[in-house]
Amino acid sequence: MKQRIAVAFGAFCIAYAGLAAAKVGADEAAKLGKDLTPIGAEKAGNKDGTIPEWTPAAKRGQLKGEYPNEPKIDGEKPKFTITKANMAQYESMLSEGHKYLLKTFDTYKMNVYPTHRFVNFPDEIKAATGKNATTCEMIGTDILDNCKLGFPFPIPKTGAEPVWNHKLKFRGDYAKRYNNQMIVQRNGDFQLTKIIEDAAFYYGSITKAVPLTKDSGEFLRYLSRTVAPPRLAGTFILVHEKAGTGEAGRAAWLYTPALKRIRRAPTVCCDNPYEGTDGHQFYDQVDMFNGSLERFNWKLVGKKELYIPYDSNKIAGNTVKYKDLIRPNHLNQDLPRYELHRVWVVEANIKAGTSHTFKKRVMYIDEDSWNIVLEDNYDNRDQLMQLHEGHLVIGYNILAAGTVPEVIYHFNSGRYFITAAFNEDQPYDLSVKYNDDYFNASSVQKMTTK
């Protein structure tokens, strides 16, 4: 019987403990800020002009109360629409999951808009990324050394490196997120779960960055509290996210009202279902992907041009209600926005002797933000099982980017799952501050009695 490795949604294990890889030479790093953007994307557009040159946005807006918006583009009309009838024309620029949806549902379509490349990051992040290019190393797939503040691998050489760029992307110092989740049945009926999440980002903190070394690896702390429905209300999940293996890796705790105490939870990991999702989201699917890489072999396939969800301000904002967003079988495809962008393609294949529900994962990672925006997931029969779709928005108020909402299409059941939505709640609050003690198990236990 294959042994399931209880490493939590940010814990890490090494494939080959003695091997270090990934820093590049000074000549190659010198391309950053010249031919490449400061974080490693191609600065120029493509040959036919369908992908423009990088034009970074300026910082604007408040840290609290800002729904995603960009007046320059939010009123644009689609250039064209991809449907089942014409999808062959665009097949080379579509993920397998999008092809499946187009072939399966006559009602599914993809409205394609002009491409914009506004993603930008603070100067401190860009400068630190340049330094990381020649100093940051990866040991195995799950321990980093000599990395500080910026993206660790702006010029990736292995499949695990773009994934670490995603995991360590800049998100400010602290955040409070109102995470609304929906399990959507084939007929469009849905069940709503409301979660409030708090996070402290140590590695990506401009004011007090915590470096990652082979001996020290905590890079964020996370606390979630379920507030609805009543049967799930009062559930807490606490995570100390670390780069490491075994007991040196992720530490996690779970509090449920039935037990009335907080306890260590090694199952907050990998392909174990996230509490309250009825199996529709695994722990390692939060934020598209997080946690240990050690169950898979990671291959850097290369770059390609792909239609991906981008500048998704409309479906992330407060003008769209959930009843408008949800339709049977898939989202209301009048609302999402797709653009043509260059993405890194990373393929993860399950290692012999380990186990996971997914035998293969193919990730598509936006070159300008290092966000995973799409993932095709395959089962142990090599059948396409899921499309995981993250709708990218830009946080102009801190100069960052993330995916809101995220959707997991389950092709075996016909249901889909929406997470990270806040349309009918509040947007991210990036003005909050937390003491480290706030994220301790004893503090959480006290919260449960209030």
Secondary structure, DSSP 8 states (H G I E B T S, - for coil): --------TT----SSTT-EE----HHHHTTBTTTB-TTS-BSS--TTSSS---------S-SBS-----TTTTT---SEEE-TTTGGGGGGGS-HHHHHHHHH-TT--EEE----------HHHHHHHHHHHHH-EEETTTEEESB-SS-S-SS--STHHHHHHHHT----SEEEEEEEEEEE-TTS-EEEEEEEEEEEESTT-SSS---BBTTB-EEEEEEEEEEESTTTTT-EEEEEEESSSGGGS-EEEEEETTTTEEEE-TTSSTTSB-TTSTTSSBGGGTTSS-S--TTEEEEEEEEEEEEEE-S-HHHHSTTS-HHHHB-SSSB-TTS--EEEEEEEEEEEEE-TT---S-SEEEEEEETTT--EEEEEEE-TTS-EEEEEEEEEEEETTTTEEEEEEEEEEETTTS-EEEEEE-TTS---B-S----GGGGSHHHHHHHTT-
